Amino acid sequence: MTGMFVLTILLACLIMMVWSVVATIIVMPFKGSLIRLRANYNPRAVAFDGSDSTVGPRLTTLFGTMKRTYRLEGWYGLYKGTFPMLAFTMVVSVLAVIFVGAHAVRGPKGTYTIPKNGGIGMALFGLVLIVVTLPMTIIINRAIITPYRLPMNVRDSLRILLSDHERSSPLALYLTPGLLAVVALKTVATAIVAGVLRLVLIGNEKQIEKIPVWGLITFMLFQILSVAWLCPLEVIMTKLSVQPNLGSEISVEDPEGDVPEGLRFSGQGEDVVGLRPTTDPYVGLVDAVRKIIDEEGWQTLYRGWIWTMLGALFASH
C-alpha cells in the first residue's frame, strides 16, 4: 500500500513537471508582456500646449506590449525569464501534489490555483507558497524587464538582477518594502478565501451535473468580482518586485553594481519599458498605492484586469 502511494505521488509529480514545461512555453510570451505592461512607469505630465501627457513608453494593452517587445528584442525578449519561471512552476506543482493532492493544479501557469482540500493541507500549502513565491517573483519579473541579455551562468545573472545588498543578504528579498504584505494578501485571497468559499458553495463534486447550480453561479460571480482586489494586488506586486532593495546603500544611477564584461543589451537602442527611479522608492504597500495613483492615475492599478478575471474564472471550474 505504501509503495503504491509513493508511486502515485511520483507519477503525479512527473505529470505536473511535464505539464509545467509545456504550459510555460505556451504562456511565457503572454506572461512576460503582462509583467512589462504592469511594471512600466508612465507618469503623467503637462505638455507644452497645456494638455495632459505622459513620460516614457506608453503601454496600454497586452498585445501592444507584446508587439513592442518583439520589435525591440525579438523572440528572445518574448521568452525572457523562461528558465526561472519554469523552475518556479515545477516547484509549485510538486508542492501542490504533496500538500493538497494532484488535483490542486487545474490550469496553466498564470491562472489562479484553488486547492480543493481544506484544513491543514490548504494552510500549509498557502504558507509554503508565500515563502517560495516572494523571491521567485522578484527574480522572474526582473529577468523579464531587464534590458540586458542574461548570461547562462546563474551567478552572473543574479549579479544583474539583484542589488549588492540582496546578494549579500538573501533574506533582504523578503524585506523588500511592501512586497511580503502583497504576496501574503494575494495568497490568502486566492488559496484560502477562494478555496474555502469553493468548498462551501460547490464542495468536492467532480461531476458538474452534481454541482448545485446556485453554488456554481455564486462562486463564478465571486471570481469575476475578485478582479477588483486581485488586479491591484498584482500590479503593486509587480512594481514592488522590480524595485531593488538597496538596504543602507545610497541609490545612484546604477544601483545594480558592476555589469559583467561582454554583456549586451537585448533591445535595439530603446528599452521596452520605463522603470521608476530608485532615488525615490516605494517604502511600503500603502505608499506604493498612493504614489501609483498620484503619479500614474488609479487606472494603472487595473492594467491587464481582463486577464486577471479570465484567470480567476478558469480556476473556478
Contacts in CASP RR format, 6 or more apart in sequence:
PFRMAT RR
TARGET T0000
AUTHOR 0000-0000-0000
METHOD contacts of the structure
MODEL  1
MTGMFVLTILLACLIMMVWSVVATIIVMPFKGSLIRLRANYNPRAVAFDG
SDSTVGPRLTTLFGTMKRTYRLEGWYGLYKGTFPMLAFTMVVSVLAVIFV
GAHAVRGPKGTYTIPKNGGIGMALFGLVLIVVTLPMTIIINRAIITPYRL
PMNVRDSLRILLSDHERSSPLALYLTPGLLAVVALKTVATAIVAGVLRLV
LIGNEKQIEKIPVWGLITFMLFQILSVAWLCPLEVIMTKLSVQPNLGSEI
SVEDPEGDVPEGLRFSGQGEDVVGLRPTTDPYVGLVDAVRKIIDEEGWQT
LYRGWIWTMLGALFASH
8 102 0 8 1.000
9 97 0 8 1.000
9 98 0 8 1.000
12 97 0 8 1.000
12 101 0 8 1.000
12 102 0 8 1.000
13 93 0 8 1.000
13 94 0 8 1.000
13 97 0 8 1.000
15 102 0 8 1.000
16 90 0 8 1.000
16 93 0 8 1.000
16 94 0 8 1.000
16 96 0 8 1.000
16 97 0 8 1.000
16 102 0 8 1.000
16 105 0 8 1.000
17 90 0 8 1.000
17 93 0 8 1.000
17 94 0 8 1.000
19 93 0 8 1.000
19 105 0 8 1.000
20 86 0 8 1.000
20 89 0 8 1.000
20 90 0 8 1.000
20 93 0 8 1.000
20 109 0 8 1.000
21 86 0 8 1.000
21 90 0 8 1.000
23 89 0 8 1.000
23 107 0 8 1.000
23 108 0 8 1.000
23 109 0 8 1.000
24 82 0 8 1.000
24 85 0 8 1.000
24 86 0 8 1.000
24 89 0 8 1.000
24 109 0 8 1.000
25 82 0 8 1.000
26 108 0 8 1.000
27 108 0 8 1.000
27 109 0 8 1.000
27 110 0 8 1.000
28 78 0 8 1.000
28 79 0 8 1.000
28 81 0 8 1.000
28 82 0 8 1.000
28 85 0 8 1.000
29 66 0 8 1.000
29 78 0 8 1.000
29 79 0 8 1.000
30 62 0 8 1.000
30 66 0 8 1.000
30 307 0 8 1.000
31 85 0 8 1.000
31 109 0 8 1.000
31 110 0 8 1.000
31 144 0 8 1.000
32 69 0 8 1.000
32 78 0 8 1.000
32 80 0 8 1.000
32 81 0 8 1.000
32 144 0 8 1.000
33 62 0 8 1.000
33 63 0 8 1.000
33 64 0 8 1.000
33 65 0 8 1.000
33 66 0 8 1.000
33 69 0 8 1.000
33 78 0 8 1.000
34 62 0 8 1.000
34 65 0 8 1.000
34 304 0 8 1.000
34 307 0 8 1.000
35 140 0 8 1.000
35 141 0 8 1.000
35 144 0 8 1.000
35 145 0 8 1.000
35 238 0 8 1.000
36 59 0 8 1.000
36 65 0 8 1.000
36 69 0 8 1.000
36 144 0 8 1.000
36 145 0 8 1.000
36 272 0 8 1.000
36 273 0 8 1.000
37 59 0 8 1.000
37 61 0 8 1.000
37 62 0 8 1.000
37 65 0 8 1.000
37 303 0 8 1.000
37 304 0 8 1.000
38 234 0 8 1.000
38 235 0 8 1.000
38 238 0 8 1.000
38 239 0 8 1.000
38 303 0 8 1.000
38 304 0 8 1.000
39 141 0 8 1.000
39 144 0 8 1.000
39 145 0 8 1.000
39 238 0 8 1.000
39 239 0 8 1.000
39 242 0 8 1.000
39 273 0 8 1.000
39 274 0 8 1.000
39 275 0 8 1.000
40 57 0 8 1.000
40 59 0 8 1.000
40 65 0 8 1.000
40 273 0 8 1.000
40 274 0 8 1.000
40 275 0 8 1.000
41 56 0 8 1.000
41 239 0 8 1.000
41 273 0 8 1.000
41 274 0 8 1.000
41 275 0 8 1.000
41 276 0 8 1.000
41 296 0 8 1.000
42 54 0 8 1.000
42 55 0 8 1.000
42 56 0 8 1.000
42 57 0 8 1.000
42 58 0 8 1.000
42 59 0 8 1.000
42 274 0 8 1.000
42 296 0 8 1.000
42 300 0 8 1.000
43 54 0 8 1.000
43 55 0 8 1.000
43 295 0 8 1.000
43 296 0 8 1.000
44 52 0 8 1.000
44 53 0 8 1.000
44 54 0 8 1.000
44 55 0 8 1.000
44 295 0 8 1.000
44 296 0 8 1.000
44 297 0 8 1.000
45 52 0 8 1.000
45 53 0 8 1.000
45 54 0 8 1.000
45 55 0 8 1.000
46 52 0 8 1.000
46 53 0 8 1.000
47 53 0 8 1.000
56 274 0 8 1.000
57 68 0 8 1.000
57 271 0 8 1.000
57 272 0 8 1.000
57 273 0 8 1.000
57 274 0 8 1.000
59 65 0 8 1.000
59 68 0 8 1.000
59 273 0 8 1.000
62 304 0 8 1.000
62 307 0 8 1.000
65 272 0 8 1.000
66 78 0 8 1.000
68 272 0 8 1.000
69 77 0 8 1.000
69 78 0 8 1.000
69 272 0 8 1.000
70 77 0 8 1.000
70 78 0 8 1.000
71 268 0 8 1.000
72 267 0 8 1.000
72 268 0 8 1.000
72 269 0 8 1.000
72 270 0 8 1.000
72 271 0 8 1.000
72 272 0 8 1.000
73 80 0 8 1.000
73 266 0 8 1.000
73 267 0 8 1.000
73 268 0 8 1.000
73 272 0 8 1.000
76 149 0 8 1.000
76 266 0 8 1.000
77 266 0 8 1.000
77 272 0 8 1.000
80 143 0 8 1.000
80 144 0 8 1.000
80 146 0 8 1.000
80 150 0 8 1.000
80 266 0 8 1.000
81 140 0 8 1.000
81 143 0 8 1.000
81 144 0 8 1.000
81 150 0 8 1.000
83 143 0 8 1.000
84 136 0 8 1.000
84 139 0 8 1.000
84 140 0 8 1.000
84 143 0 8 1.000
85 109 0 8 1.000
85 140 0 8 1.000
87 136 0 8 1.000
88 132 0 8 1.000
88 133 0 8 1.000
88 136 0 8 1.000
88 140 0 8 1.000
89 109 0 8 1.000
91 132 0 8 1.000
91 136 0 8 1.000
92 105 0 8 1.000
92 113 0 8 1.000
92 129 0 8 1.000
92 132 0 8 1.000
92 133 0 8 1.000
93 105 0 8 1.000
95 125 0 8 1.000
95 128 0 8 1.000
95 129 0 8 1.000
95 132 0 8 1.000
96 102 0 8 1.000
96 104 0 8 1.000
96 105 0 8 1.000
96 113 0 8 1.000
96 115 0 8 1.000
96 125 0 8 1.000
97 104 0 8 1.000
97 105 0 8 1.000
99 115 0 8 1.000
99 121 0 8 1.000
99 122 0 8 1.000
99 124 0 8 1.000
99 125 0 8 1.000
99 128 0 8 1.000
100 115 0 8 1.000
100 116 0 8 1.000
100 117 0 8 1.000
100 118 0 8 1.000
100 121 0 8 1.000
100 122 0 8 1.000
100 125 0 8 1.000
101 115 0 8 1.000
101 117 0 8 1.000
103 116 0 8 1.000
104 113 0 8 1.000
104 114 0 8 1.000
104 115 0 8 1.000
104 116 0 8 1.000
104 117 0 8 1.000
104 125 0 8 1.000
105 113 0 8 1.000
106 113 0 8 1.000
106 114 0 8 1.000
106 314 0 8 1.000
106 315 0 8 1.000
106 317 0 8 1.000
107 113 0 8 1.000
107 314 0 8 1.000
107 315 0 8 1.000
110 311 0 8 1.000
111 310 0 8 1.000
111 311 0 8 1.000
111 312 0 8 1.000
111 314 0 8 1.000
111 315 0 8 1.000
112 190 0 8 1.000
112 194 0 8 1.000
112 230 0 8 1.000
112 311 0 8 1.000
112 312 0 8 1.000
112 314 0 8 1.000
112 315 0 8 1.000
113 190 0 8 1.000
113 191 0 8 1.000
113 315 0 8 1.000
114 190 0 8 1.000
114 191 0 8 1.000
114 194 0 8 1.000
114 195 0 8 1.000
114 198 0 8 1.000
114 315 0 8 1.000
114 316 0 8 1.000
115 121 0 8 1.000
115 122 0 8 1.000
115 125 0 8 1.000
115 191 0 8 1.000
115 195 0 8 1.000
116 195 0 8 1.000
116 198 0 8 1.000
116 199 0 8 1.000
116 203 0 8 1.000
116 204 0 8 1.000
118 195 0 8 1.000
118 196 0 8 1.000
118 199 0 8 1.000
122 191 0 8 1.000
122 192 0 8 1.000
122 195 0 8 1.000
122 196 0 8 1.000
123 192 0 8 1.000
125 191 0 8 1.000
126 187 0 8 1.000
126 191 0 8 1.000
126 192 0 8 1.000
129 187 0 8 1.000
129 191 0 8 1.000
130 180 0 8 1.000
130 183 0 8 1.000
130 184 0 8 1.000
130 187 0 8 1.000
133 183 0 8 1.000
133 187 0 8 1.000
134 173 0 8 1.000
134 174 0 8 1.000
134 176 0 8 1.000
134 179 0 8 1.000
134 180 0 8 1.000
134 183 0 8 1.000
135 170 0 8 1.000
135 173 0 8 1.000
135 174 0 8 1.000
137 179 0 8 1.000
137 183 0 8 1.000
137 237 0 8 1.000
137 241 0 8 1.000
138 161 0 8 1.000
138 162 0 8 1.000
138 173 0 8 1.000
138 176 0 8 1.000
138 179 0 8 1.000
138 241 0 8 1.000
138 242 0 8 1.000
139 158 0 8 1.000
139 161 0 8 1.000
139 162 0 8 1.000
141 238 0 8 1.000
141 241 0 8 1.000
141 242 0 8 1.000
142 161 0 8 1.000
142 162 0 8 1.000
142 241 0 8 1.000
142 242 0 8 1.000
143 150 0 8 1.000
143 157 0 8 1.000
143 161 0 8 1.000
145 242 0 8 1.000
145 272 0 8 1.000
145 273 0 8 1.000
145 275 0 8 1.000
146 160 0 8 1.000
146 161 0 8 1.000
146 266 0 8 1.000
147 265 0 8 1.000
147 266 0 8 1.000
147 267 0 8 1.000
147 271 0 8 1.000
147 272 0 8 1.000
148 160 0 8 1.000
148 259 0 8 1.000
148 263 0 8 1.000
148 264 0 8 1.000
148 265 0 8 1.000
148 266 0 8 1.000
149 263 0 8 1.000
149 264 0 8 1.000
149 265 0 8 1.000
149 266 0 8 1.000
150 156 0 8 1.000
150 157 0 8 1.000
150 160 0 8 1.000
150 161 0 8 1.000
151 157 0 8 1.000
151 260 0 8 1.000
151 263 0 8 1.000
156 260 0 8 1.000
158 167 0 8 1.000
159 167 0 8 1.000
159 256 0 8 1.000
159 257 0 8 1.000
159 258 0 8 1.000
159 259 0 8 1.000
159 260 0 8 1.000
160 256 0 8 1.000
160 259 0 8 1.000
160 260 0 8 1.000
160 263 0 8 1.000
161 256 0 8 1.000
162 173 0 8 1.000
162 244 0 8 1.000
162 256 0 8 1.000
163 244 0 8 1.000
163 245 0 8 1.000
163 246 0 8 1.000
163 247 0 8 1.000
163 249 0 8 1.000
163 255 0 8 1.000
163 256 0 8 1.000
163 257 0 8 1.000
164 249 0 8 1.000
164 257 0 8 1.000
165 172 0 8 1.000
165 244 0 8 1.000
165 245 0 8 1.000
165 246 0 8 1.000
165 247 0 8 1.000
165 248 0 8 1.000
165 249 0 8 1.000
166 172 0 8 1.000
166 173 0 8 1.000
166 244 0 8 1.000
166 245 0 8 1.000
172 245 0 8 1.000
172 247 0 8 1.000
173 245 0 8 1.000
174 180 0 8 1.000
175 245 0 8 1.000
176 240 0 8 1.000
176 241 0 8 1.000
176 243 0 8 1.000
176 245 0 8 1.000
177 240 0 8 1.000
177 243 0 8 1.000
177 245 0 8 1.000
177 281 0 8 1.000
177 282 0 8 1.000
177 283 0 8 1.000
177 284 0 8 1.000
177 287 0 8 1.000
177 288 0 8 1.000
178 240 0 8 1.000
178 282 0 8 1.000
178 284 0 8 1.000
178 285 0 8 1.000
178 288 0 8 1.000
179 237 0 8 1.000
179 240 0 8 1.000
179 241 0 8 1.000
181 284 0 8 1.000
181 285 0 8 1.000
182 233 0 8 1.000
182 236 0 8 1.000
182 237 0 8 1.000
182 240 0 8 1.000
182 285 0 8 1.000
183 237 0 8 1.000
185 233 0 8 1.000
186 230 0 8 1.000
186 233 0 8 1.000
186 234 0 8 1.000
186 237 0 8 1.000
189 226 0 8 1.000
189 229 0 8 1.000
189 230 0 8 1.000
189 233 0 8 1.000
190 230 0 8 1.000
190 315 0 8 1.000
194 222 0 8 1.000
194 223 0 8 1.000
194 226 0 8 1.000
194 312 0 8 1.000
194 315 0 8 1.000
197 219 0 8 1.000
197 222 0 8 1.000
198 219 0 8 1.000
198 316 0 8 1.000
201 212 0 8 1.000
201 215 0 8 1.000
201 216 0 8 1.000
201 218 0 8 1.000
201 219 0 8 1.000
202 211 0 8 1.000
202 212 0 8 1.000
202 215 0 8 1.000
202 216 0 8 1.000
202 219 0 8 1.000
203 211 0 8 1.000
205 211 0 8 1.000
208 216 0 8 1.000
219 316 0 8 1.000
220 313 0 8 1.000
220 316 0 8 1.000
223 309 0 8 1.000
223 312 0 8 1.000
223 313 0 8 1.000
223 315 0 8 1.000
223 316 0 8 1.000
224 309 0 8 1.000
224 312 0 8 1.000
224 313 0 8 1.000
226 312 0 8 1.000
227 305 0 8 1.000
227 308 0 8 1.000
227 309 0 8 1.000
227 312 0 8 1.000
230 308 0 8 1.000
230 312 0 8 1.000
231 301 0 8 1.000
231 302 0 8 1.000
231 303 0 8 1.000
231 304 0 8 1.000
231 305 0 8 1.000
231 308 0 8 1.000
231 309 0 8 1.000
232 289 0 8 1.000
232 301 0 8 1.000
232 302 0 8 1.000
234 308 0 8 1.000
235 292 0 8 1.000
235 300 0 8 1.000
235 301 0 8 1.000
235 302 0 8 1.000
235 303 0 8 1.000
236 285 0 8 1.000
236 288 0 8 1.000
236 289 0 8 1.000
236 292 0 8 1.000
236 301 0 8 1.000
239 276 0 8 1.000
239 282 0 8 1.000
239 288 0 8 1.000
239 292 0 8 1.000
240 282 0 8 1.000
240 284 0 8 1.000
240 285 0 8 1.000
240 288 0 8 1.000
242 275 0 8 1.000
243 276 0 8 1.000
243 278 0 8 1.000
243 281 0 8 1.000
243 282 0 8 1.000
244 255 0 8 1.000
244 256 0 8 1.000
244 278 0 8 1.000
246 255 0 8 1.000
246 278 0 8 1.000
246 281 0 8 1.000
249 255 0 8 1.000
251 277 0 8 1.000
251 278 0 8 1.000
251 279 0 8 1.000
251 281 0 8 1.000
255 278 0 8 1.000
276 282 0 8 1.000
282 288 0 8 1.000
282 291 0 8 1.000
289 301 0 8 1.000
292 300 0 8 1.000
292 301 0 8 1.000
293 300 0 8 1.000
293 301 0 8 1.000
END
